[in-house]
Amino acid sequence: MANRRRTALLVLSAIGALTGSSAARPQHREGKIAFTSNRDGNREIYVMNGDGSRQVNVTGHPAEDQAPSWSPDGTRIAFFSNRTGRPKPDIFTMRSDGSDPIRVTQDIQADFGLSWSPTGELIACTVVRDDDNTHEIAVIRPDGTGLLNLTDNLGVEDLTPSWSPDGKRLVFVSDRDGNDELYVMNADGSGKRRLTHEGLPGATYPAWSPDGSTIVVRARRDGDFDLYAVSEDSGEVVNVTRSDSVDWAGTWSPDGARIAFNSNRDGDLEIFVIRADGTELIQLTENEGARDFLPAWWAPEPR
């Protein structure tokens, strides 16, 4: 046990070094965080500054809007909405201020997580199979064309894709080998490989660090739902949040120093930020009786 703890501490220290959590890290760019909240009675998309200030409802629609994902230039946000009245939500995009909503999907059932590619050309999503109601990974252009399934496994759950920073790969969760594990594949669906091998029960919403070295994911390995850092190189898994609450939906700060996520550790579901090495927890939202969740972080590239 002592050796395992020592190894975990070494890995966390390495993550801190890789993501710039030392005193020498570059100046942090706060950027913007989009998130879902029901504080106004139904699920809406909100945008706030990276420090939690100026929280603004940008959808303002009676439908259920949720799960935002930023375009790489920050001008638009992709999200799920049931405003069309279909049983499953559709993917929409809108300007970052909520204007100009555009429906992306027409004939598919999309569900669970969106990830806009770094090039801005594709949105990765999870789609429902018509024949057995399981899930597959697909990509679609923001204008609704070019739908392409990247996985096709009857009876298997492939969920919540996330793009690598270079846009060449996707990470996703799958139970194809019997346990919930992380898998990586090329952007065209080829070259699938299993990244983790110890089981990640309940894994969902993986997210790649800006430098491509680490993937954060929610799982229930140690009795509670925590955020885990997974080395993209070795597949080693380290518990970052280590709490007895439910932590999930991690999203990296643009400089890789911190992770925003939602947690029920104060009784309600709120947005928190923690350093990548598991220190310096900060609460960004506080709305008694409301649920703030599924954050997505964006900031402009430095000039």
TARASUL-V568739 format. One record per backbone hydrogen bond with DSSP energy under -0.5 kcal/mol. CO is the residue of the C=O (numbers start at 0). NH is the residue of the N-H. E is the energy in kcal/mol with one decimal. If there is no record, write none. Layout:
# TARASUL-V568739
co=CO nh=NH e=E
co=CO nh=NH e=E
This chain:
# TARASUL-V568739
co=0 nh=4 e=-2.5
co=1 nh=5 e=-2.4
co=2 nh=6 e=-2.5
co=3 nh=7 e=-2.4
co=4 nh=8 e=-2.4
co=5 nh=9 e=-2.1
co=6 nh=10 e=-2.5
co=7 nh=11 e=-2.6
co=8 nh=12 e=-2.2
co=9 nh=13 e=-2.2
co=10 nh=14 e=-2.7
co=11 nh=15 e=-2.4
co=12 nh=16 e=-2.0
co=13 nh=17 e=-2.8
co=14 nh=18 e=-2.5
co=15 nh=20 e=-3.4
co=16 nh=19 e=-0.8
co=21 nh=24 e=-1.7
co=27 nh=29 e=-0.7
co=30 nh=49 e=-2.0
co=31 nh=297 e=-2.9
co=32 nh=47 e=-2.5
co=33 nh=295 e=-2.5
co=34 nh=45 e=-3.1
co=35 nh=292 e=-2.9
co=36 nh=43 e=-2.6
co=37 nh=40 e=-2.3
co=41 nh=39 e=-0.5
co=42 nh=64 e=-2.6
co=43 nh=36 e=-2.1
co=43 nh=45 e=-0.5
co=44 nh=57 e=-2.6
co=44 nh=58 e=-1.0
co=45 nh=34 e=-2.4
co=46 nh=55 e=-2.5
co=47 nh=32 e=-3.0
co=48 nh=51 e=-2.4
co=52 nh=48 e=-2.8
co=53 nh=55 e=-0.6
co=55 nh=46 e=-2.3
co=55 nh=57 e=-0.6
co=62 nh=64 e=-0.7
co=63 nh=81 e=-1.2
co=65 nh=79 e=-3.0
co=68 nh=77 e=-3.3
co=70 nh=73 e=-1.8
co=74 nh=95 e=-2.1
co=75 nh=70 e=-2.7
co=76 nh=93 e=-1.6
co=77 nh=68 e=-2.0
co=78 nh=91 e=-2.9
co=79 nh=65 e=-2.4
co=80 nh=89 e=-2.9
co=81 nh=84 e=-2.1
co=88 nh=109 e=-0.9
co=89 nh=80 e=-2.2
co=90 nh=103 e=-3.2
co=90 nh=104 e=-1.2
co=91 nh=78 e=-2.5
co=92 nh=101 e=-3.2
co=93 nh=76 e=-2.7
co=94 nh=97 e=-2.7
co=98 nh=94 e=-3.1
co=101 nh=92 e=-2.3
co=107 nh=109 e=-0.7
co=108 nh=127 e=-2.6
co=110 nh=125 e=-0.7
co=111 nh=159 e=-0.5
co=112 nh=125 e=-0.6
co=114 nh=123 e=-3.2
co=116 nh=119 e=-1.6
co=121 nh=116 e=-3.1
co=122 nh=139 e=-1.8
co=123 nh=114 e=-2.0
co=124 nh=137 e=-2.5
co=125 nh=110 e=-3.2
co=126 nh=135 e=-2.6
co=128 nh=132 e=-1.4
co=133 nh=128 e=-3.5
co=134 nh=157 e=-1.7
co=135 nh=126 e=-2.8
co=136 nh=149 e=-3.1
co=136 nh=150 e=-1.3
co=137 nh=124 e=-2.6
co=138 nh=147 e=-2.4
co=139 nh=122 e=-2.8
co=140 nh=143 e=-2.4
co=144 nh=140 e=-2.8
co=147 nh=138 e=-2.1
co=152 nh=155 e=-2.0
co=155 nh=157 e=-0.7
co=156 nh=158 e=-0.5
co=156 nh=174 e=-1.2
co=158 nh=172 e=-2.4
co=159 nh=205 e=-0.6
co=161 nh=170 e=-2.6
co=163 nh=166 e=-1.9
co=167 nh=186 e=-2.1
co=168 nh=163 e=-2.4
co=169 nh=184 e=-2.3
co=170 nh=161 e=-1.9
co=171 nh=182 e=-2.7
co=172 nh=158 e=-3.1
co=173 nh=180 e=-2.3
co=174 nh=177 e=-2.2
co=178 nh=176 e=-0.5
co=178 nh=180 e=-0.5
co=179 nh=199 e=-2.9
co=180 nh=173 e=-2.2
co=181 nh=194 e=-3.0
co=181 nh=195 e=-1.2
co=182 nh=171 e=-2.3
co=183 nh=192 e=-2.6
co=184 nh=169 e=-2.6
co=185 nh=188 e=-2.3
co=189 nh=185 e=-3.2
co=192 nh=183 e=-2.6
co=199 nh=202 e=-2.0
co=200 nh=219 e=-3.0
co=203 nh=217 e=-1.8
co=206 nh=215 e=-2.7
co=208 nh=211 e=-2.0
co=212 nh=231 e=-2.7
co=212 nh=232 e=-0.5
co=213 nh=208 e=-3.2
co=214 nh=229 e=-3.0
co=215 nh=206 e=-2.1
co=216 nh=227 e=-3.0
co=217 nh=203 e=-1.4
co=218 nh=225 e=-2.4
co=223 nh=221 e=-0.6
co=223 nh=225 e=-0.7
co=224 nh=246 e=-2.2
co=225 nh=218 e=-2.1
co=226 nh=239 e=-3.0
co=226 nh=240 e=-1.2
co=227 nh=216 e=-2.1
co=227 nh=229 e=-0.5
co=228 nh=237 e=-2.2
co=229 nh=214 e=-2.5
co=230 nh=234 e=-2.1
co=235 nh=230 e=-2.3
co=237 nh=228 e=-3.1
co=244 nh=246 e=-0.7
co=245 nh=263 e=-1.1
co=247 nh=261 e=-2.3
co=250 nh=259 e=-3.1
co=252 nh=255 e=-2.3
co=256 nh=275 e=-2.4
co=257 nh=252 e=-2.8
co=258 nh=273 e=-2.3
co=259 nh=250 e=-2.5
co=260 nh=271 e=-3.3
co=261 nh=247 e=-2.2
co=262 nh=269 e=-2.6
co=263 nh=266 e=-2.0
co=267 nh=265 e=-0.7
co=267 nh=269 e=-0.7
co=268 nh=291 e=-2.9
co=269 nh=262 e=-2.3
co=270 nh=283 e=-2.8
co=270 nh=284 e=-1.4
co=271 nh=260 e=-2.4
co=272 nh=281 e=-3.0
co=273 nh=258 e=-3.0
co=274 nh=277 e=-2.5
co=278 nh=274 e=-2.9
co=281 nh=272 e=-3.0
co=286 nh=289 e=-2.3
co=289 nh=268 e=-0.9
co=290 nh=37 e=-1.3
co=290 nh=292 e=-0.5
co=292 nh=35 e=-3.2
co=295 nh=33 e=-2.8
co=297 nh=31 e=-3.6
